[in-house]
Amino acid sequence: MSEPISSLLLTLPKLAAIGIHAISLHSEPGFATFTPGVYAVFESGVTVGAVKNSQGDPGYYVGYTFKLGRVTQRVTASVPVGAITGYKAMPVAPMAVPSIKHSDFPLRVSYLPRPPWQGASDAIHFSPEWSIK
């Protein structure tokens, strides 16, 4: 491989995990359950993703994932904090989504807090997630 190309590859951000947005169970009726999308968490903590939100619209987000540590021997907690687009009531909304992941299962369980607008709902969200080693 030529030196410029190998130098460029060394400067690219390294992935820590990738995930698939899948299911959201809302506390209020009238919201989509199937909320497909994808996301990536980089070793630096930078997090990016795209999702079809519970209103049925595309949303895109960027943020930083804070690793909160172990809850038990095999369960870790984290919270991505940032901004997400795609909601009718707020085109760019703040985002803080606490979650847990068991080391033996490729599944992240997240709590989506109720947004600060009328007619919204909080939810529990399920995302298959794989660590990149």
Steps between C-alpha positions, in 0.01 A plus 500: 500500500633845419609725785231772446220241506633320806546835677139592422372166633690555826324835554145368454297471820490150644162338559421371849147370427228487238130454562161468339201694632207258516208523743361778722232424760325828588313592816232679293297366203532622141875461443682263267651193663734411212762777492775374267839663470872462542767656719871500564697577816865587449782435749514877560139488624358682197168343408303539176181341380188503286156374601139499384353659811178405675313769303603321180749766390873468432728630773876545518708549810849576617636504851749367747450175692603515864588161644358491852663172600383166628159453660578135575787274399355454150278807452638838396321834479553792266323813382538665161439875523453715192240622252246323278298625204167390353230591751210724396487693829875568510708463181822463704444357847739428788573134560606310814427127490613286795551134416633168622664207321572149626841371388358158404226630265525728195208716617493854639191606700447877512261734675371778273383782729176681418588798275401848623202549267126431520384154393839330534582166661795337672604152390720199557709436188675182388808502275713203402859621544840350427836608636781540249825351622 
